[in-house]
Amino acid sequence: MNGTDSTGSLRNKLLQLIPSGVGVYDVTETAVRKEYLNDGYYQMIGARRDERGQFDGTNTVNAIHPDDVRGLLAEARASIRERRMFSYRFRVLAGGGDYMWVAIRANHITLDDKTERFYAAYYDIDELMRTQEQLRENELMFRSLLKYSENVHFTYYPQRGFYEVMVMPEKLKALPKRMEDFPESFIEYTAMNKTDAAEYRRMVGEIDAGAQEAECTVRIRYLGKYIWYHVRLMNFLDSDGRPLRAIGNAVDIDSFKEAEKAFREEKLRMKSLQGGILAASCFNVSSDLNIDLNNDANLSYQDPQCKGIYEEAAAIDPEIVRQNPATLKVLLAAAEQIPDSRHRREFLLTCSHAGMMRLYESGRKEVALEYRRWTGRGLIWVSTRMALLPDPENGELLAFYYTSDINDRIIYRRITGQILYRNYETVSYYDMNSGKLYVKAPHDRAGISFSPVSYEDAVEAAVQKYVAPQEADEVREKFSIASITAALEREQVYSIYYEGLERDETLPGRPCKRMKSDLFYLDEHRDVIVILQTNVTAIYERERENREKMAAALAAAESANRAKTEFISRISHDIRTPISIISSMTDFAFADLGDVEKLKNDLARIKSADTFLLSLINDVLDISKIDSGKIELEPEPYPYEEYTANLRNMLEPMCESKGLTCCVERRNKVGTIVADKIRLNQISLNLISNAVKFTPPGGSVTYSSISEELPDGRILFGFEIKDTGIGMSEKFQQSMFQPFTQEYDNPDRPRGITGTGLGLSIVKRMVDLMGGELVVKSELGRGTTMTCRIIFPNADKDPRWRGWSNASPRGGTAAGTLRGKVLLAEDNPINTEIAVRILEAFGLETDCAEDGAQAVEKFAAAPPGCYRAILMDIQMPVMNGYEATEKIRTLSRPDAKSVQIIAMTADAFADAAQRGREAGMDEYLVKPLDPVKIREVLSKSCGK
């Protein structure tokens, strides 16, 4: 470590002597780390080392311009991949806070499999890069000026009869740059009309004759469009006065021609005014004179009524006071009719003489204003459009004004903006200035025409025609203007609901329509109230249905809560009972240490209670795994002879110990089913146990096979278990498959019989999981018959299981003494003691570790082959069993991947076993430990 530090220090001292900028960097897949930068680098960028601490370590890339980071990193990785020198130009944050251009060149070496070290040299190229950038910009600007100008520059050679373009604007780039037989070829190509063609020939003829200059104005056709150009030629003559060449330029005057056309059209428009125009005016802006005023009866320009308007206008724009009194009178009269101060200010600034001059000088030749103005029909929205055009005859600037009534259009536009995301059937508005209700015209498809009606009459007619009688008076009151304005003082939207007379034919049951009216102010002026009418019947009906569903869901939740409470009560009782037995009998066992027979009886009762408690837990886990979908079936070939042997081993001892007659019948011989052996045995065992448990001594239990082979190559596996026991009532049979359900009130139920009440629930769920059916026939005092049918694949006929009979058996149980040493990882001392006693009884030597980390250390320190197996608890401090297994499997020793690792845990769920397999575990034992199962598993590694 010291050697590395001294080497780095010496390197840094040597780099410090270099006058230019140098640095050392370590590059990984995910980061760039600065190791060292010399003073030459900081001098180059004009910064001090102590001011750049925020760019140390992996933050060094933060000093690079964000646009350059990706390219620099890509070049660095490319140089590593291609084993070449690294070279790049980029911008770095300099001491003054600006970015400067630098160049970097670097060699690199590999430090380890993840890191590459770069030794870099820096060069200041800021001035070079900025000079190059300026040159590029200047060149681009020059080319753009020529390319995107509106002019064509060309040369005409009279003696040779052709022309050649020197600079072609972008808009004419498709025009031929050279053309022979000029000017005829050009006239034909541009499709000039006869008049323009004659003018063009005249101009060229004058040049051919030796004129110093010639010009014409023509219209050419280019890409299907006609454009006006003014063409001018200037002659260069030889010593004899003959033309050598003529320099020509063609200027686009299309805009001028369009202006002439617009002026003519504007004058024509003034002469042909039609409906909708409140006023049309024309002013000579250059001379500040009124030319023409054409108003209808709703709009007038009387003398201003208030002196304040003059003072206000002068304050807004002092230039207004110098305006011609005649035009000023018209301006102030119009402004005085505009109540909104913001609109009035905009009107004065735009329409004053100074305002019109400013607009024209800024290039704006047309302006449109929308504002509210008092007219003969009240305060309405109007639009004033102004067009500024020069008179082509004398060049004086004229202003054409048109003021139009746009009230309906603006109102509807604003209403549309307010109701864009609202659902409605009809729309109308109430104007508080006129006291009228404006109803949308029924035949107006454009939606911008409203008809005025009396508000009170309209409300009364609507109430009588549409509102249910029992709500009529209330609706009248709610729709009064006083109620509406009072409500809109409190809230933005005032909503009125009522039941209609009509029925909604589109909904089930044809309910009476439920209507909703939303009322709100149109804008900040608060003098227009918008009224939207909406049919909310469907929403009302859905809410009613939802309320009913919520009530049903509440009832279901209460029922589920009762079931949960009952479940907790039952499980609490069933768990406490064996725990109480174990606790009490343990105390008795200590008291009976001197009496061997009593002690044996105590221990037998403890063992019985322990077995019951474990059975209860296993049953609850099975129910939970099935309901959560975490249980997985593991099908395999299951010969009937093997199944029958297991069945007899379960049924005959139970019947014999209770004094029952046992009978096993096989009606048909079938092939080999493919099923989960453990789960199928569990179904049979639970049903047999119930039959034996609830059949009094002297009775009988009969198992009958009703299996048969199906035509499609499958097997209908079926059986009946019939007993002569106490039977079940019809009422109990309706809930017999519910968890923890038992028929305690059966008069023939023997006293002292215990059980979890989960057996039949598990059987039913397991049969359903396998796609089968379970049929129950029972009667109180007359026994029970349980019939089960499940369809399974036939292993003898299904190609997926071909050759199954030749497969070797899956392991076996070693009957002899086991040999060797095992490593036990367990943090609980009592569990450690239990496991050690079991293992020593097998003849095994045991080493113990208190946590996963200690288990890894002991295995790593032991000679290869020392441990035949490792028993690994899952939940341990420091390092759990999964992590310890993964560590052991990655150790560099010959037995790390082959040693048998067996999980020990109380977690019986399949996902825990799957995680163990993924970590590298070979087997999975569930606590409490079963010595028989432990011997069977350890025999694979310790049996020899």
Secondary structure, DSSP 8 states (H G I E B T S, - for coil): -HHHHHHHHHHHHHHHT-SSEEEEEEE-SS-EEEEEE-HHHHHHHT--GGG-GGGSBGGGGGGB-HHHHHHHHHHHHHHHHHT--EEEEEEEE-TTSSEEEEEEEEEEEE-SSS-EEEEEEEEE-HHHHHHHHHHHHHHHHHHHHHHTSS-EEEEEETTTTEEEEEE--GGGTTS-SEEESTTHHHHHHTT--HHHHHHHHHHHHHHHTT-SEEEEEEEEEETTEEEEEEEEEEEEE-TTS-EEEEEEEEEE-HHHHHHHHHHHHHHHHHHT--TTEEEEEEEETTTTEEEEEEE-TT------S-THHHHHHHHH-GGGGGS-HHHHHHHHHHHHT---HHHHHHHHHHHSHHHHHHHHHTT--EEEEEEEEEETTEEEEEEEEEEEEE-TTT--EEEEEEEEE-HHHHHHHHHHHHHTT---SEEEEEETTTTEEEEE-TT-TTS--EEEEEHHHHHHHHHHHHB-GGGHHHHHHHTSHHHHHHHHHH-S-EEEEEEEEEE-TTSTT--EEEEEEEEEESSTT--EEEEEEEE-HHHHHHHHHHHHHHHHHHHHHHHHHHHHHHHHHHHHHHHHHHHHHHHHHHHHHHHTTT-HHHHHHHHHHHHHHHHHHHHHHHHHHHHHHHHTT------EEE-HHHHHHHHHHHHHHHHHHHT-EEEEEE------EEE-HHHHHHHHHHHHHHHHHTS-TT-EEEEEE--EE-TTSEEEEEEEEEE-S----HHHHTTTTSTT---TT-TT--TT----S-HHHHHHHHHHHTT-EEEEEE-TTS-EEEEEEEEEEBTTT-GGGTTGGGS--S-----S---SEEEEE-S-HHHHHHHHHHHHHTT-EEEEESSHHHHHHHHHHS-TTSEEEEEEESS-SSS-HHHHHHHHHTSSSTTTTTSEEEEEES---HHHHHHHHHHT-SEEEESS--HHHHHHHHHHHH--
